[in-house]
């Protein structure tokens, strides 16, 4: 299986994407999510902030 793409766009994806997949994007990768990024990395950052 050979993957070819310009951008990798994810939205609220709760799993780690392997580096070898991230490097396949010709331009860049971006992830959109609805939580606040905190110094404490847990599954639910949003609930930690409030």
Secondary structure, 3 states (H helix, E strand, C coil): CCCCEEEEEEECCCCCCCHHHHCCEEEEEEEECCCCCCCCCCCCHHHHHC
